[in-house]
Amino acid sequence: MAMEKDKAPYPASLAAANDNLAPPIVSAKVDAALKRIARLLGRQMARDAFEERIAANDNDSQSR
């Protein structure tokens, strides 16, 4: 009897953590929105880094 219980299939709600074959849960609309947010955040980070470089290099030639 114990052997038969061990051979019982797992419930459908269980899935492996690394199951890359599972269908995507996120819709295309949500995926596009997330990509746009990531792109905007990246641009803002680039602007901030550029402004920091300008502020750090305030040796302009006009101050002479």
N, C-alpha and C positions, 0 to 999 in steps of 0.2 A: 504493500500500500504506500509506503513512504516513497518508493521509486516512482510510482505513478504521479504522486503529488509534485515531485521534483521536475517532472517532464511537462507540467502544466505551462501554458504560454503566459508570458508576462502581460499585464494589462496594457492597453494601447496608450495610456497616459504616460507611461514611462518611456523616456528616450535618453540616449547617451548624450553626455555633455558635448562631445565632439562630433555630433551627428551632422555632417556637412551635406548630407543628401536630403535633409528635411526641406520641405517647401518653405520659401521665405514667408515670414509672417507679416513683414512690413509691406505696405502697398507702395506702388510706384510713386504716388503723389507724396507720401511721407518721405520716401527716400530722396526725392528731388528737393524737398524742403530742407532736409537735413544737410544735403550737399551744398545748397545755397547758403545756409547759415555758416557752415564750415568755411566756405569760400570768403564770406564777409568777415568772419573772425580773423582769417589769415591776412586779409588785406589790412584790417585795423592793426594787427600786430606789426605788419610791415611798416605802416605809417608811424606807429609809435617808435619803432626802432630807428627809423630815418630821422625823426624829430630829436631823438636822444643823441644821435650822431652830430646833428647840427648844433645842438645846445652844448655838447662837449667840445666842439671845435668853434669857439666864438672868437677866434683870432682873425677877424676880418681886416682887410687892408684899409678900410675907411676910417678907422680910429686913429690914424697917424696925423 
